[in-house]
Amino acid sequence: MKNGESSKKVVLITGASSGIGKSVATYLSKRNFKVYGTSRKENNSSPDFNFVQLDVTNEDSIKEAVEKISKKEQRLDILINNAGVGITGPIEETPEIEIKKAFETNYFGPLNMIKHVVPIMREQKGGLIINVTSIAGYMGLPYRGIYSATKGALEITAEAYRMELKQFGIKMTNVAPGDFATNIASGRYHAPVTKGSPYEEVYGRTLELMNKHVDAGQDPELMAREIFKIIENPEPKVHYKVGERLQKFSVKLKGLLPDKLYEKMLMKHYKL
């Protein structure tokens, strides 16, 4: 994508009411992109970009929102799949319904978004899809195993999807953030720390540690700047990782270290 063309580009960002999504939407709108951010609530508004109601777990809602934007703008250049939910807890004690809800938002939601924008991008002979995943998707993190699974599934699926879309001039990439200072901790599902549970002490301690990591996370604008660079890159890579150096390095370490040594390193980090 060439510099100077950005004023013509229409961007759709899911989950733009707060956190990373809001930062990206605001950042791009100030660089002359026509930005539509989504929220499940009708009454959201922003002085910087347009809001459209959309629930990524409801395919009718996706269809209606995408059709509304494409009809108004006559094109849709960039989709940023950002909407997501957190989920923590011992896997044994996490209700199946909550596991399914996490997959509906973090995995099936992005896939349905892609399904509804691809025909538009194919018709206009080009487009860019950016999936916001997570560094947690590269490894099974204790008491975050379901979250890791949802993001890992999206990473792997997108690797295949990217190759399938190349023939249409549609580009796809994944951006995996580490810990950022957002409200994901307050909005995620926490399996309760149950009195008398065999996981009570360790899970309670790990949950406190995870919340501290998020609270001390980096400014979401860093993600906005990185996503802008990706948009400006005519040949985006398959994967990007954004976050503290140690978090990014942990992904490389997994490929280098023996499995048991890597597991021991993670357990030490989480004080298990």
N, C-alpha and C positions, 0 to 999 in steps of 0.2 A: 504494500500500500504506500503510495507516494505521499510525501509531504505536500500540503496544499490541497489535498483531496478530502481531508478530514471533515471540512465543513459540509460536505455532501453525505457523509456517512451516518446511517441510522443504526443506533445501538439499543439492544434490549438486554437489560440486566435483571435477573431474578433476585429476590430478596434484597431490595435496595432501601428498605426502611431504616436500616441501622448497620453498624459495623463495617465490614469490608465492602459490601454492596453499595452502601450509601457513599462511602469514600470514593469508590471507583466511579460511580455515577456523577458525583459532584466534580471530580477531577476532569473527567472527559467532557462534561458539559461546558466547562470553562475553557476547553480547547476546541470549541466550535463543532463538537459532535452533536447530533440530534439524539438525545438520550431519553429512553423510556425505562423507568425503573418500576419493578413490580412489588406489590404488597398484598397480603391477604385481606387487609382492611380497606374499606372504601374511602375513608376520610383522610388518608395520608396525602400530604402535599409537601412540595419543596420549591424554594425560589429558584433553584438551579436547573431542575429537570422535570419532565412530565411523569406523573404516576399513573399506572394502570392496575386495576385490581386483577390479581391472578393467584390461584392456588395451584402449586405444582403437583399436588396429589389428586387434582381433579382435571381429567382430560378435557371435559367440556369447557372448563374455565380457561385452560391453555389455548384451545382452539379459538374461543371467542376473543381473547386478548390479542393473539397473533393476527387474526383476521382484521381486527380493528386497526392495528398499527399499519399493517401492510396496505390496507385499503386507503388509509389516510396519506401515507408516505409514498405509496407505489413501489416500495422496496424495503428490504431489511438486510443490512450489510453485516452486522455483527451480533451474535448471541453470546452473552456471558452467563453461563450456568453457575450462579453463585448461591442460590437459596439452599440452606441446609440446616440440619438439627444435630445437636450433640446428644449423646447417650452414654451413661456410665453405669457400672455395676458389675458384680460378679455374674458371669454368664449363666451360671446355674440358677441364680435368683432373679434374673431379668425376665419379666413376663413376655411371652411370645408375641402378644399384641403390640408391645412397645418395640420389639425387634422389627416387626413388620412395618410399623409406622416409620421407623428410621430408614428402612430400605425404600419405602414409598417416596419419602422426601429426597433422600440423598442419592438414590440410584434410579428408580423408575421415573421420578420427576424429571431429572435431566434428560433421560432417554426420550420421554414424551415431548419435551420441549424441542429437542433436536428433530424428532419426527415431523413436527408441525412447521419448522422453519426451513428444513431442507428443500421441500418443493419450491418455495419462494426463491431460495438461493440458487437452485438448479436452473430455474427459469431465467434468472438474471445473470447466469453463467459465472457465479462467484459469490464468496462469502467467507466469513471466519467464525468459528465456534470455539470458545474458550471455556473449558470446564475447570471450575475451582474445586480442587480435591483437597488433599491434606498430606503432609509428611507422615501423619499417622497411618495413611493408607499403604505405606511401604513396609509396615511391620505390625505384628500383633502386640499391642500395648496392653499390659495388665489392667483389668477393670475398664478398659476402653475397647475391648475386642470387637464388639458389634460395630462401633463407629469406624474402627480400622477396616472392618470387612466391607462396609458400605462404600467407603472411599477407595479402597483397593479394587473393588469390583468395577467402579466407574473408570479408574485408571486403565485397567486391562481392557475393558470393553472399548474405550475410546481409542486404544492403540489399533484395534481392528477396524473400528469405524472410520478412522482417519484414512486408512488405505482404501476403503470402499468408496470414499467420497472424492478422492483425488481426481478421478476421471471427469468430475463435474466442475472442477475448479474451486471446490469448497475445501477450505483448510480447517484443520482442527488441532488443538493443542490442550495440554493439561497444565495447570498452575497449582502447585502444592504448597500452601502456606504452612509455616510452623505456628507457634503461639503468637497471637496478636491480641491486643487489648480491645476486646469486643464484648458484647453481652451474651455470647453463646453459652457461658456457664449458667447464667440465670435462666435461660430459655430451654436448656436441654433436659432430658429425662434423667433423673437420678434414681437408680434403684435405692430404696431406703437402707440406711445403715441399721439393720435389724438387731435388736437386743437379743443376745443368746445365739446369734448366727455364728457359724464357724469362721465367717469372713469379717465379723464385726470390727475387730481391732485393726486388722491390716487394711481392709477396704476404707474404713473411716480415715485412717492416716493418709492413704493414697489419694482419696478424694480431696482432702485438704491441700495436699501438695499440688494436684492438678489445677485447682482453683487459683492457687498462688502463681502458677506458671502463666495462666491466662491473664491474671491481673497485672503481672509484670511484663506482659507481652509487648511487642513492638507496635508502633503507630500504624493503623491500617492504610495510611496514605502511601506507605512503602509499597504495598500491594498495588495501589492505584498507579504509581509511577511505573512499576514493572509491567503491568498490563498494558499501559500506554506504549511502552517500548515494544511489546509483542505485536500490538496492532500496527505499529510503524514498520515492523520487520516483514519484508516481502516473502520470506521463507521461514516461518516460525518452526522451532524445534518440536519434538514430540512431547517432551516434558520440561517443565521449569520448576525449580524449588526456590521459595522465598522465605527468608527467616534468618534467625541467628546462625552463625557459622557452625556451631556445634550441632544444631538440629539438622542442617543440610549435610554435614559430614557424617552424621549417624546413618544416613542412607547408604553412603559409600562404604562405611565400615561393615554394614551387613553383607555386602558382596565380597568383602575381603576376609572377614573373620570366620572361623569355624562356628557352626550354629550354637553349640553349647557355650562357647566363650561370649558370643554376642548376647545370648540369653542371660548369662551371668552379669554382663554389663548393664542390661536393662533392669534387672532385679536390684542391682546395687543403686542405680539411679532412682528407682522408686522405693528404695529402702524396704525391700521385701525379704 
